[in-house]
C-alpha cells in the first residue's frame, strides 16, 4: 500500500537509539525514551499561501531529521510504526 501525505505533512520513520552508552552500559527497554530522530519516508506537496501559490517543502524523502518529543501522530502502515507530522514540527535536518 502506497501512502502520500497531504499538504505540508511528512511521513517519518523513527531511528532507534543505541542500546549501550558510550561507557558500555546496556540501557534496558524500560529506561529508553522514544527517539526524536527520524528519516523522512514521504513528503506532501506543500502548503498554500492565501493567494493559492504553492510553498514547496524544505525537506525531501531520505532526509534525517530531529523533531519534538510529542510531535506527530503515530500510525501503523504495512506493520511498521510511523509518524505523520506537519513540516513545522520538524526542528532541523541532520547533515
N, C-alpha and C positions, 0 to 999 in steps of 0.2 A: 504494500500500500504506500503510495507516494503522498507526502504531506507538504503543502506550501502555505506558510504563514501569510496572513493578510496585512496590508498597510505597513506600519513601521514595527511589526513584530518579528522576532527571530526565534528559531528553534535551537536549543543548546543541549549538548551532552556534557554532563559533569565529568571533570577529570579527577580521578581518585588521588588522594594524597598518599604520601609514603606510609608504610606500616611501621617504620622504625624512625627514631630520632637520629640526629647526627652523631650522638654518642653511642648508638647501637641499641637503645632501649626499644622494646617492642610495645606499640600502642594498641591496647585492646579495642575491639569494635565499639564497646560501650562508651569509651572515652573520646572517640573520634567525633569531630564536628563534620557536618556536610560541607564539602568543598565549595569554595566561592570562585573556583576557576573552571572554565569550560571551553568547549570547542563549538563553533557555530556549525550547525548541520544544514540549516536552510534559512533564507532571508526573504522577507516580504518585499514588495515593490517599492515601498517607501511611503512617507506621509504626504499629505497635500496641503498646500497653502490655501488661504481663503480664496485666492484667485483661481484655484484649481490646478496650479502648477505643481508638478511632482518634485518632492525633495528626495533625492537619492540617498539610500542608507550609507553610513560611514563604514560599515563592516561588510565582510563578504564570507561566503562559505569557506570553512577551513581556518578562520582566524581563531587564535586563542585569546580568551577574554577574562577579565575579572568582573564580578557582579556582586551586588549587595547580598547579605546573608538571607534576607527574606524576599528577594526578588523572584518574580515569575510564578507560574502555575505549573505544578508537576502533572505530567501526563504519561501514559504508557502507550507506546506505539510499537507494534510488532514485538512485544515482550520486552522492550527496552524502556527504562525510565528516562524521560527527557523533560526539559523545561521550556515553556513558552513565555517570553517576556518582551516588553517593549524595548526598543533600542535605547531609550532614555534611561533604562535600568542598568545599562552597561557602564561600568566605571572606567574601563580602559582596555586597550588592546595590548597584549604582551608581544613584544618584538622578538 
